[in-house]
Amino acid sequence: MFLKAEVLVNIGLNFDSERSTFIAPRKGIYSFNFHVVKVYNRQTIQVSLMLNGWPVISAFAGDQDVTREAASNGVLIQMEKGDRAYLKLERGNLMGGWKYSTFSGFLVFPL
């Protein structure tokens, strides 16, 4: 998980900023996107979107010769009411990069 998030939009209050976790308010198809920035060279970062503790998708940024690089990904997933989605830094660190990173999720279609 990431540091306590600065939340820009939280309609419905389904994003828990203390845990940086989205909690599905109802069963449905949800869209998630993330964009994570590493700001130091000589490291690789791997970020995964987790659903109830299991990785769904990942993104990597690993160019050793650049100071700043981004890792992004997005997915549509079916969630049940109460399911939890969050980002997990699997490898590397985001020292300073977290403030340039975003995570968004929303209901596309209720089931």
Beta strands, then each sheet from edge to edge (+ up, - down):
strand 1: 15-16
strand 2: 21-23
strand 3: 28-38
strand 4: 45-51
strand 5: 54-61
strand 6: 69-79
strand 7: 84-91
strand 8: 102-110
sheet 1: 1+ 2- 7+ 4- 5+
sheet 2: 6+ 3- 8+
end
